[in-house]
Amino acid sequence: MEEMIFADDVRETMDQFLGVIPDATRASYRSRLMRGIEYQALKKGVTLVSRDMFIEAMEGTFPKSFDPLIRRFKDPQGLSEMVSRQKAVDRANPLVKVKRWELPPVAALDRPVKKVLALLAGPRKKGNTDCIMDALLKGCTDAGCAVEKHCMSDLTISPCIGCMACEAKPLDTFCAIKDDMTGLYRSFLDCDAFVMGFPIYTGRECAQAAVFFDRLKALRTRDHMGKLARKRKGALVVTWGWPTDDSYDHVVENAVFILKLFGIITAEIVTGSGFWEAYYGKGMAELDKEGMAQASEAGHALA
């Protein structure tokens, strides 16, 4: 294609944007951004790169978690107003959003859903992740399921130490670490559906959720792999602070993939956003009554 010409304000904006990126990854980000700009130029059939084209390239190149950074350049006034609105709770028009994802139906699995194992990985009991999760679990119990719920803050579950003892010989406790994960392994394998809730604090699942995922590795060994052949339904409840409802979809999607490795086919996903500043208070999710109703419907559908 012909050589692209950058408007003066585009060069300045790009330098400002890349100036925020750490030195170690700046060249990589610049390369990806240039490919995004070239795509926009080809799509529009132009060689002059306008500021609007540059913003479109940023939005198309980087994940939605870059939204706060991109808004600093796209709409700084709007960003400032958004930040200000989060500092006080508007109960008439709250900024929190609870959303049930539209997912393809899961085909009938090995047996009907009667026993549901639920794990709250988030550290705050009665926090927003917990509130949404309880709404979903109420849908399960209303449909006649028995729910076994655990809060990781009540359990002692240590991080995986990479000893690989689970690969060396059969372990009745599944893992060489003797802690509350032993009972969770058994419940996990025995349940008909698995529900997990966790918040996103720093652009990924919270630490407790990461520890649980790592410890599941003991099940993907030659002694226990066969037990994962029975596919079970799953549901995820994931929350974050930033008030856009798709900022961390990629984190949710990664959790869906991890659970699939352990025989869990995700049938329902409910996410919550906007829990930031004044909206971080416990129970703020309940301000979105329609969304909470959708969470309950998700639990009923899971069953």
N, C-alpha and C positions, 0 to 999 in steps of 0.2 A: 504494500500500500504506500501511498505518498507520505512524505515526512509530515508528521503532525506539527501544528503550530499551537502553542499554548498562549492563551490570553494572559496578560501580566498578573491579574489577580489569582489565576489558577496556579502559576508557579509559586507565588507567595503562600497560598493556602496549602499547597502540597508540601512545601518546605516546613511549614508550621506543623502539619500533621505528622510528617516523618520525624520531626524533632522530638515528638513525644515518645516515639518508639525506641526501645533500648538499642544501644549501639550494636550489640551482638546479632540482632535480627533485622536491623534497618535495611540492609541490602536486599534481603529476602522479601521484606514487605514492599520495598520499592519496586522490585521485579514483578510481584503479583499485581500491584496497583497499576503498573504500566500496561500489563496485559489486559486488565479490566478497562483501562482508558482506550486501548486499541480496539477492543471489542465494541465499546460504545461508539467510537468513531466509524467503524465498519458498518455497524447497524444503522447509523444515521446517514452514512454516505458523505461525511464531512471530514475535513482535515483540521479545522479550527476547533480546539478543545475549549469549550466554555466552562464556566464555574459549575453550571447545572450538570453538565456531562461528567465533570470530575466528581461531584457528589454522588451521582448515579453509579459511577465506577466504584467508589468506596463502599456504597451499600451493597453492590453486587459481588464484591471481592471478599469482604470480611464477614465473619459470623455476626449474628444479631447482638451478641454480647458486646460488640463494638459500638452499639447504639449511643451510649452516653458520650463517647468520644466524637463520633461522627456528628452528633447534634451540636457540639460546640462550634462546628464549622458550618453546618447546614442552617441552623436556626438558633443562634445563641440567645436571642430574646425569649423564644419559646422554651428553651432549656431552663433559663433563669426563672420563668414563671412556673414551670413544672416543679422545680426544686422548692420554690416558695410555697406552693400549694401543699406539699408534703409535710410542712411544718405544723399544720393544724388539721385536725380531723373534721371533714365536712360530712356529717352524717346524712344529709339530704342527697349529696352527690359524691359519695366516697370514691377514692381513687383505686381501691382494691378491686381485683377482678378474679373470680374463681371460674375456671373454664374446663368443661369436659370435652376432651378431644373427640373428633369424629374418626373412628377407626373401623376398618373392615371387620365383619363378624368373624369370630373364631369358630372353626368347625367343631363339632362334638368331639370331646376328648374321651379318655379311657373310661371315666366314670363320672357320674353327676357330682356337682359341687355340694358337699355336705359339711366338710370341715375346712374352715378358713384360718390360715395362720397370718397374723398381722404383726408387722414389726415397725415400730416408730423409731427410726434412726436419729431423728432430730433430738437435741438435748432438752428442749423446752416442753414439759408436760403442759397441756392445755394451751400451748402456743398455736399459731395459725396452721402449721402443718398437721398438728394433732386434731384440731377442730374439724378440718376438712376430712381427715382420715376417719374420724368418728362418724361423720355424716355418711361417708361411703359404707362404713361397717354397719351402720344402722340399716342401710338398704339390704345388706347381706342377712342380718338377723331377721328383718321383716320378711325376707323370702324363705326363712326356715333354716338358715345355716347356723352351725355352732362356730363361734369365733374365739380363737385363742390369740390374745393380744399381748405383746411384750414391748416394753420401753427399754431401749438400750441404756438409758441413764440408770436403770435399776439393775443392770447386769454387769458382770465382769467379763469383758471380752477383749483379750489382748491382741495386738497386731500379729500378723503372720511373721515368723522369724526366718522363713526360708530354709528350714532345716531339711526339708524333703523327707522327713520320716514317714509321712503318709504314702510316699511312693515305695518305700523300702519294704514294708511288711504290712499285713492286715492289722488295723487298729480298731478295737471295739469302740473307742472314743472318737474315731475318725481322724483326730488330730493329736499330735504329741502334746500340745498345750492343753492342760486340764483346767477348763473354766466353763462358763455358762454356755459357750458355743456348743458343747457336747449335746445338751438337751435341744438346742435349736436345730442342730443337724437332723435329729430324729423327727422333730415336728415338721421340719421343712420337707423331708422325704415322705412323710405320712399325710400331709395336707392335700386337699383337692384344689385349693386355690391359695395363692400367696399375695398378700398386700404389703407394700412397703412405702413408707413415707419419709422424705428427707428434705431439708432446706438446702439452698445454694447460698453460700456465704462469699466465696472467693472464686467464682467462675467455674465451680465444679461441685460435685456432691459433697456434703459435709463429711468431716473426718470419720464419724461413726459409721456412716454408710460405706465409706471406702474400706474401713477395717472389715466390715461384714462381707463385702464383695471379695476381698483378698482371702479371707478365711474359708470361703466356699470352695476354694481351690482343692481342698482335701477331698471333695466329692468327685472331682474329675481325675480319679486314679483308677488303676485296673481293678482294684477290689470293690469300688463303689460305683464306677461309671455305669454299670448295668442298671443301677437303681434310678438313674436319671432318665431311663427310656420311657417311663410313664410320664407323658406330657400333662402338665397342669396349667390351669388358667392363672393369670396374674393381673395385678393392678398396681399402678404407681400414683402416688400423691407427691407432688414436688412444688416447692414454693421458693420465691425469691423477692428481693426488695424493689428492684427497679420496676417502675409502673408501666411497662409494656408487656403484653401477655405472651410474647414469643421470643423474648430475649435469650432464654437459655434452653430452647427446644433441643439444641444439639446435645446438651447434657442429659436430658430426658431420653433422647434416642439412644445414647450410649448405654444408659442403664437398661433399656429394653434389650439391647444386644447382649449385654452381660447376662441378664436373667435367662435369655434363650439358651445360653451355654449350659444352663443347669435345669433345663426341662420346663422352664416357665414361659408360656406363650402369653404375652401381654394383651389382654382383651379390653382393658379400661385404663385411661390416663386422665387424671384431673390435676390441673396446675393452678397455682395461685400467685398473683403478682401484685406489686404495689405496697408490700409490707416494709416500709422504710420510714425513717424519721418518726412522726407522731403515729403512723399506721403500724409501727412495729409492735404495738401493745398486744397483749394476748387477747384472742377472740375477735380481732378486727375482721377476720374472714367472714364472720357472721353478718357483717354489714351488707354483703352481697347475697341477699336472700335467694335470688334466682339461681346464682351459681352454687350455693349450698344445696339447693334442691336438686340441681343437676348431679352433684356429687352423690347424693342419696340414690338417685336413679341409676348412677353407674354401679353402685353396690348391688342394687337389685338385679341389674342386667348381668353382673358378674356371676350371680347365683343361678 
